[in-house]
Every structure is written in C-alpha cells, then in structure tokens.
Amino acid sequence: MTFQVPQEWQSDIIDSVRSALAEDIKDGDITAELIPETETMRAKVITREDAILCGQAWVIETFKQVDPSVQIEWFAHDGDAVKSDQTLYTLSGNARSLLTGERTALNFLQLLSGTATISKQYADAIAHTNTKVLDTRKTIPGLRTAQKYAVLCGACNNHRIGLYDAFLIKENHISACGSIANAVATANKNHPGKPVEVETENLGEVQQALDAGADRIMLDDFSLEDMCTAVELCGERCDLEASGNVTLDTIATIAETGVDYISSGSLTKHCRAIDLSMRFIN
C-alpha cells in the first residue's frame, strides 16, 4: 500500500523540520566546516533492525532546507517492511550538507519508523477480528501529525487529531455539565455534525450515553465480561471503543469481545526509535 502525508499536514512537516534544524545548527555546523567547502560525497542509510519504514517526507524536507541540490534515491517507501542491514536510501551532494542534515533526518526517520513498527505489531495482533486499533493524543509535542501519519503506515487508525475535530466527553466534562445527557446535548448544539464520544466507567453510564445519542462510547478499564455486556446492550446503535490496560498481550482478547475500536496511547508515547546509520560510500 502506498502512503502519502495528507495535504493539510504538509505545512507541519516544513515547520517541524525548520524547528529541528534550528535547534541543531543554530549559527553553523562547526564540525562539518572541517571538510573542504566544495567536497562532494555519496552516502547510504541502512537500518540495523527489522522495521516498518516511515518518514520519507521529513527526510526529503530536511535536505531541501539544508541544501536543495542534495540528491536522494530511495530503495524503500513508507509502510514497507524493511530488514536489518537493508539500504533505505542513498544521498549524493556536498559533503558538508550531507553531514549537517544527517542527524535531523535520521531522528525523524527512526522515531516515525518506530511508531509505525509498534503500530503494525498491534494491528497484526487483532487481524483475525473486525476491530480497529486507534491512536490517542498522547504524542510527542510538536509531532502530532507526524506520529499520527506513522500510525497509519503501521496499519492502525487515527482517533481525533486534536481538541477541535471531535468531542471526547470525559468525567470532568460530565461533572461540569451536570450529566452525560446535558454534555451530549450541548455538544450537538454547539457544533452540530462533529462526532460525539462519551467516556464511561460502568454499564450504567453506557446506558446513559446510549440514551443521550452518543456516536461512540468509550469503555474505560472495563472488565472483559462488562465489555461483552456493553456490546450486547448497544448492538448497532453506536460504536464502542475499549481503552485502558491495552498491551500486545491483552489486545487480542479485548478485540474478541466484539468492540469496534481499541485505543492505545502506547502506539505513540512508548515509542522506541529504530536503529539507523549513515555511512559515506565510494
């Protein structure tokens, strides 16, 4: 499957790369200046472990901002399963430019590939069911859309992007509004057409959210037995999302209850970067 960053997120790539380069370079790469200014080189980037690749656009943008004359040739693409020691891409151009952009490019690629890799593991764990895995807003500050894109490359799905595109009514919202019914009614009045999800902590609240007309109900830290009961209670009247205590060891059992979605912050907040390396070549 071919993955491409949504057009509305393109500006985020430019901004995040600009920020990353600024914090790394500031007023100059003094080590790269050891190399003659006109020296040109070729380099290759390899992965030292199996992974799902993600982050091409960030690599391309990094070298575009450092030196647009740098040439990149890719041998794998976002969403591809890559093997240890596989060459991901080669670079050719000014040696100083290759070295100056190296770490920023690899930081993006290793982080996003790590997010995509763990996402694929979660997706594979429930592939025998109809349940979909969702990410959360527990992302690295400034890299929300980057990690959301990586989740897609790993065969999982995006929950809401932020606080603006969908409602997620939680305990504190319900307390401040007076009831689940009041919270849902106000949400629909204020922003008609925006999806409304209610987080619930017991079956009584599930019934209240159902009666209030919620589009989706989150089952927060429910037992497997109560999840099954909620599935029977709701039928096809609304979607159900399980959340809490979701790990690779538990996700399949949760999915087998029949919930529509399972959300996990682990996809983005417990990310381990993939080990990558760049070396000059002849």
RAFENBEL-V937747 format. One record per pair of residues at least 4 apart in sequence whose ideal C-beta (glycine too) atoms are under 8 Angstrom apart, sorted by the first residue. I is the first residue (numbers start at 1). J is the second residue. D is the distance in whole Angstrom. If there is no record, write none. Layout:
i:j:d
I:J:D
I:J:D
This chain:
i:j:d
1:79:6
2:77:7
2:78:8
2:79:7
3:54:8
3:77:8
3:78:4
3:79:5
3:149:8
3:152:6
3:153:5
4:78:8
5:9:5
5:10:6
5:13:7
5:57:5
5:145:8
5:149:6
6:10:8
6:149:8
9:13:7
9:145:4
9:149:7
10:14:7
10:57:8
11:15:6
12:16:6
12:144:8
12:145:5
12:146:7
13:17:6
13:57:5
13:58:6
13:61:5
13:146:7
14:18:6
14:61:6
14:65:8
15:19:6
16:20:6
16:58:7
16:108:8
16:142:6
16:143:6
16:146:6
17:21:6
17:58:6
17:61:5
17:62:5
17:65:6
17:104:7
17:108:7
18:22:6
18:65:6
19:23:7
19:142:7
20:24:6
20:62:8
20:104:5
20:107:7
20:108:7
21:25:6
21:62:7
21:65:6
21:66:7
21:101:8
21:104:6
22:26:7
24:103:6
24:104:6
25:29:6
25:100:6
28:33:7
29:33:7
29:96:7
29:99:7
29:100:4
31:99:7
32:95:8
32:96:4
32:99:5
32:100:5
33:96:7
35:39:5
35:95:5
35:96:6
35:99:7
36:95:8
37:96:7
38:94:8
39:94:7
39:95:4
39:96:7
40:92:7
40:93:6
40:94:6
40:95:6
41:92:7
41:93:8
41:94:8
41:95:4
41:98:6
41:280:5
42:90:6
42:91:7
42:92:5
42:280:7
42:281:5
42:282:7
43:90:7
43:91:5
43:92:8
43:98:5
43:102:8
43:278:5
43:279:6
43:280:5
43:281:6
44:87:5
44:89:7
44:90:5
44:91:8
44:278:7
44:279:6
44:281:5
45:87:7
45:88:5
45:89:5
45:90:8
45:91:7
45:106:7
45:109:8
45:276:6
45:277:7
45:278:5
46:85:6
46:86:6
46:87:5
46:88:7
46:276:7
46:277:6
46:279:8
47:51:6
47:53:8
47:82:5
47:83:8
47:84:6
47:85:7
47:86:6
47:88:6
47:113:8
47:274:6
47:275:7
47:276:6
48:84:6
48:85:7
48:275:4
48:276:7
48:277:6
49:84:5
49:274:6
49:275:5
50:81:7
50:82:7
50:83:6
50:84:6
51:81:8
51:82:6
51:113:5
51:114:7
51:116:8
51:117:5
51:274:4
52:79:7
52:80:7
52:81:6
52:82:8
52:113:6
52:116:4
52:117:5
52:119:8
52:120:5
52:153:6
52:154:5
53:76:5
53:77:7
53:78:6
53:79:7
53:80:5
53:81:8
53:82:5
53:88:7
53:109:8
53:113:6
53:116:7
53:153:8
54:78:5
54:79:7
54:109:8
54:112:4
54:113:5
54:115:7
54:116:4
54:149:7
54:150:4
54:153:4
54:154:7
55:59:6
55:78:7
55:108:5
55:109:4
55:110:8
55:111:7
55:112:4
55:113:6
55:146:8
55:150:7
56:60:6
56:74:7
56:77:7
56:78:5
56:109:8
57:61:6
57:78:8
58:62:6
58:105:7
58:108:4
58:109:7
58:112:7
58:146:7
59:63:7
59:72:7
59:89:7
59:105:4
59:108:6
59:109:6
60:64:6
60:72:6
61:65:6
62:66:6
62:101:5
62:104:5
62:105:4
62:108:7
63:67:6
63:68:8
63:70:4
63:72:6
63:91:7
63:93:8
63:97:7
63:101:5
63:105:7
64:68:5
66:70:7
66:97:5
66:100:5
66:101:4
67:93:6
67:94:6
67:97:4
67:100:8
67:101:7
69:93:6
69:94:7
69:97:8
70:91:6
70:92:7
70:93:4
70:94:7
70:97:5
70:98:7
70:101:7
71:91:7
71:92:5
71:93:6
72:89:6
72:90:7
72:91:6
73:89:6
73:90:5
73:92:8
74:88:7
74:89:5
75:86:8
75:87:5
75:88:6
75:89:6
75:90:8
76:80:4
76:82:5
76:86:7
76:88:5
76:89:8
78:116:8
78:153:5
79:116:7
79:153:5
79:154:8
81:120:8
82:86:5
82:88:7
88:109:8
88:276:7
90:281:8
91:98:5
91:278:8
93:97:6
93:98:6
94:98:7
95:99:6
95:280:8
96:100:6
97:101:6
98:102:6
98:278:8
98:280:8
101:105:5
102:106:6
102:278:5
103:107:6
104:108:7
105:109:6
106:110:6
106:276:5
106:278:7
107:111:6
107:273:8
108:112:6
108:146:7
109:113:6
109:274:8
109:276:6
110:114:6
110:273:4
110:274:5
110:275:7
110:276:5
111:115:7
111:140:8
111:143:8
111:146:8
111:147:8
111:150:8
111:271:6
111:273:5
112:116:6
112:146:6
112:147:7
112:149:7
112:150:4
112:153:8
113:117:6
113:150:7
113:273:8
113:274:4
113:276:8
114:118:7
114:271:5
114:272:5
114:273:5
114:274:5
115:119:6
115:147:5
115:150:4
115:151:6
115:154:7
115:267:7
115:268:6
115:271:5
116:120:6
116:150:5
116:151:7
116:153:4
116:154:4
117:121:7
117:154:7
117:274:6
118:122:7
118:154:7
118:266:7
118:267:6
118:270:7
118:271:7
118:272:7
119:123:6
119:133:7
119:135:8
119:150:7
119:151:5
119:153:7
119:154:3
119:155:7
119:156:4
119:267:5
120:124:6
120:154:4
120:155:5
120:156:8
121:125:7
121:154:8
121:248:6
122:126:7
122:133:5
122:154:8
122:156:6
122:248:7
122:251:6
122:264:7
122:266:8
122:267:6
123:127:7
123:133:6
123:154:6
123:155:4
123:156:5
124:155:8
125:248:6
125:251:5
125:252:5
126:131:5
126:133:7
126:251:6
126:252:6
126:255:4
126:262:7
128:252:8
129:252:8
129:255:4
129:256:6
130:260:8
131:254:8
131:255:4
131:258:8
131:259:6
131:260:6
131:261:7
131:262:6
132:156:7
132:157:5
132:260:7
132:261:5
132:262:8
133:156:4
133:157:6
133:251:7
133:261:8
133:262:6
133:263:8
133:264:7
133:267:7
134:156:7
134:157:5
134:158:7
134:159:4
134:241:7
134:261:5
134:262:7
134:263:4
134:264:7
135:139:8
135:147:7
135:148:6
135:151:4
135:156:6
135:157:7
135:158:6
135:159:6
135:263:7
135:264:7
135:265:8
135:267:5
135:268:6
136:159:6
136:263:6
136:264:7
136:265:4
136:267:8
136:268:7
136:269:8
137:144:7
137:159:7
137:160:7
137:162:7
137:163:8
138:265:4
138:268:6
138:269:4
139:143:6
139:144:5
139:147:5
139:148:7
139:268:5
139:269:7
140:147:6
140:268:7
140:271:8
143:147:5
144:148:6
144:161:7
144:162:7
145:149:6
145:161:7
146:150:7
147:151:7
147:267:8
147:268:5
147:271:8
148:152:7
148:158:5
148:161:6
149:153:7
150:154:6
150:268:8
151:156:5
151:157:7
151:158:6
151:267:6
151:268:7
152:156:7
152:157:7
152:158:7
154:267:8
156:267:6
157:261:8
159:166:8
159:263:6
160:165:5
160:166:4
160:168:7
160:195:8
161:165:5
165:194:7
166:194:6
166:195:4
166:196:8
166:197:7
167:187:5
167:191:8
167:194:6
167:195:7
167:196:5
167:197:6
168:197:5
168:199:7
168:218:7
169:173:5
169:174:6
169:177:8
169:180:7
169:183:5
169:184:7
169:187:7
169:196:7
169:197:7
169:198:5
169:199:7
169:214:8
170:174:7
170:199:5
171:175:6
171:199:7
171:201:7
172:176:6
173:177:6
173:183:6
174:178:8
174:179:7
174:180:6
174:183:5
174:198:8
177:182:5
177:183:4
177:186:6
178:182:5
178:183:8
179:183:7
179:208:7
180:184:6
180:198:6
180:205:6
180:208:4
180:209:5
180:212:5
180:214:8
181:185:6
181:208:7
181:211:7
181:212:5
182:186:6
183:187:6
183:198:7
183:212:8
184:188:6
184:196:6
184:198:7
184:209:7
184:212:4
184:213:6
184:214:6
185:189:6
185:212:7
186:190:6
187:191:7
187:194:7
187:196:5
188:192:6
188:196:6
188:213:8
195:215:5
195:216:7
196:213:8
196:214:5
196:215:5
196:216:8
197:214:6
197:215:6
197:216:4
197:217:7
197:218:6
197:241:7
198:205:8
198:209:4
198:212:7
198:214:4
198:216:8
198:217:6
198:218:7
199:218:4
199:220:5
199:243:8
200:205:4
200:206:5
200:208:8
200:209:6
200:217:6
200:218:6
200:219:6
200:220:7
201:205:6
201:220:6
201:221:7
202:206:7
202:226:8
203:207:7
203:226:6
203:229:6
203:230:6
203:233:7
204:208:7
205:209:6
206:210:6
206:217:6
206:219:7
206:230:5
206:233:6
206:234:7
207:211:6
207:233:7
208:212:6
209:214:4
209:217:5
209:238:8
210:214:7
210:217:7
210:233:7
210:234:6
210:237:6
210:238:6
214:238:6
215:238:6
215:239:7
216:238:6
216:239:4
216:240:7
216:241:6
216:260:8
216:261:8
217:230:7
217:234:7
217:238:6
217:239:7
217:240:6
217:241:7
218:240:8
218:241:5
218:242:8
218:243:5
218:263:7
219:226:7
219:227:6
219:230:6
219:240:6
219:241:7
219:242:5
219:243:7
219:259:7
220:243:5
220:244:5
221:243:8
221:244:4
221:245:6
222:226:4
222:227:5
222:230:7
222:242:7
222:244:8
223:227:7
224:228:7
224:253:6
224:254:7
224:257:6
225:229:7
226:230:6
227:231:7
227:240:8
227:242:6
227:254:7
227:257:4
227:258:8
227:259:6
228:232:7
228:257:5
228:258:7
229:233:6
230:234:6
230:240:6
230:259:8
231:235:8
231:240:6
231:257:6
231:258:4
231:259:6
234:238:6
234:240:6
239:260:4
239:261:7
240:259:5
240:260:5
240:261:7
241:259:7
241:260:7
241:261:4
241:262:7
241:263:6
242:246:7
242:254:5
242:257:7
242:259:5
242:261:7
242:262:5
242:263:7
243:262:7
243:263:5
243:264:8
245:250:6
246:250:6
246:251:6
246:254:7
246:262:6
246:263:7
246:264:4
246:266:7
247:251:7
247:266:7
250:254:6
251:255:6
251:262:6
251:264:7
252:256:6
253:257:8
254:259:7
254:262:6
255:259:7
255:262:6
265:269:5
265:270:8
266:270:5
267:271:8
